[in-house]
């Protein structure tokens, strides 16, 4: 067969970019309908308190106001937001009601939904709702939560929903036989993803057809369809979730929030389309936060600096409620704390805490970013104690290729294991790319008014398990339409799916129509885009559908040609018989139905890699400059080098922003004092210009037919640990030990000053 193309592995420019660059993207904010009502949410200004009264009388009399929805309208059975991932029975008692009723537990919790003819009229009416709340003390810290003097849920009699444990081997025996041990405490601050596009929804109820259509779906539309249907007493077939263009996801967009019920509920109740778009302050205040956690971690080594055991007790601050993915970061910390290292004995206990802050959830690399900071920061301290180079310490303890598959700690009954790879190769390549042997001379030196430091860290990225669905359809012009259950949240899905389809069918990219994705009316079911699964699961499902279509074309051609199926070959969009007669694919379009493909796997893929950084610290200001940052990752099989490169660089920048700049800060009353971009500092294009990414495909995954591994989160996972260790190396002469993030200029300066004053 003549090879007409080789799309997989080609650096093809993203197909979707032209419409975005030309301003032709269609976001929720662009949508409108006749007779549209605009929704605005009244949010609690009190972190913790009992609701005494909510009077909407004056608001309802304001111009243009059509209705106001409060908890009283839904009582006594106010719907709650269930966990989507990692649910345990004990978590159910900590779920969030879709609107506050009887009590508020964080600033930003919805108290009322105002519906008006214009968004401005709805905003104006906010001030005319009279709210009386009896304030209660706010629970904000680990100690306050565990003390239990004030409870967020009095009926639960605790502020700790559960402790999750990851266990491998006999950690107590490992410590009993250790040559060396060390214990340290670390903290990661509260921050999160801040997508360019804020959340938004437009819901419309067709009373005649009994169909609810919700625009603005993202990430997990099929899950949210089931939730909307259940809450509204509808069948799933009566709910259509439509995915428009999405201005970034990163784990926070597309989860089920209170508004995902309130907007369609209002559309059905009042018989008019309802649109809601959050403003940026709401986005910072009410969309899932992430990361806030602390860890006491202890290591045991033998006399050869090989790690015998690792044990830790962490606390994860989940915010006021456990919603959708609120327990996932804790589960990940419990399981991935050892990372890419050959540690036979591990016990990682992670306690979940509820506090009077915005609920937390998943954000790119959830639990993994935190775990890598805890572990890699500890490793540099241990290497120094043992008089060993930081690289040699890691090299001695990395999982070897001969160890594959390597079992991670088991959480409950859930186990996981690495799939393939030679972890040392990415470490070696990373050191080569950053020119470690030359730059190490700068370690701790004062050059041109700044102190320089270098560090390296290793990681694994677990991804891509479960199932996914795809549908393909042959068109009369010989092109192919592809419909996938995966969602597009900015990761270049339309391009890479088209590449996989083209190669699978032996067609040029021009023969693959624009890929349609995410909406629940495109495929029978779907799971969505999270945990770096779109290529691994959706791409593999596409291969299944393509194989079915090719078999059907061969069979149909054999019938027309009066020959055996085995005598038909496919090439260049044609089915060719033994005598050379051929039919174009499009000639079979009318007789062939669409074909559904699926793929499922209980096993995760594990990308792996190493990052290294060279930083310079100005001790007068505490400012940290990234002189160079290098990431090397092995992703099994590269579908598109361009999109992969963008994913990794973007993830690194998010990691640097989270490590050096971003932080959600609360005062003692539970008020968030970083509610705008004046206080919550995001990285800009000029902040971190010296980033280099090298992607490898040395170890294809054996868990899927593409051999691909998830690669959307690896760029962010090691950043916190690498930068903290580089800063520590730079400031070694001051004995500054940055064991808490963020490393903002003020914090770094304060650490330096504290050491100076202690002398």
Secondary structure by P-SEA (a helix, b strand, c coil): cccccccccccccccaaaaaaaccccccccccccbbbbbbbbcccccbbbbccccccccccccccccccccccccccccccccccccccccccccccccccccccccccccbbbbcccaaaaaaacccbbbbbbcccccccaaaaaaccccccccccccccbbbbbbcccaaaaaaaccbbbbbbbbbbbbbbbccccccbbbbbcccccbbbbccccccaaaaaaaaaaaaccccccbbbbbccccccccccccccccccaaaaaaaaacbbbbbbbcaaaaacccccccccccbbbbbbccccccccccbbbbbbcccccccccaaaaaaaaccccccccccbbbbbbbbbbccccccccccccaaaaaaaaaaaaaaaaaaaacccaaaaaaacccccccccccccccccbbbbbccccaaaaaaaaaaaacccccccccccccccbbbbccccccccccccccbbbbbbbccccbbbbbbcccccccaaaaaaaaaaaaaaccccccccccccccccccccccccccccccaaaaaaaaaaaaaaaaaaaaaaaaaaccccccccccccccccccccccccccccccccbbbbbccccbbbbbbbcccbbbbbccccccccccbbbbbbbccccccaaaaaaaaaaaaaaaaaaaccccccccccccccccccccccccccccccbbbbbbbcccccccccccccccccccccaaaaaaaaaaaaaacccccccccccccaaaaaaaaaaaaaac
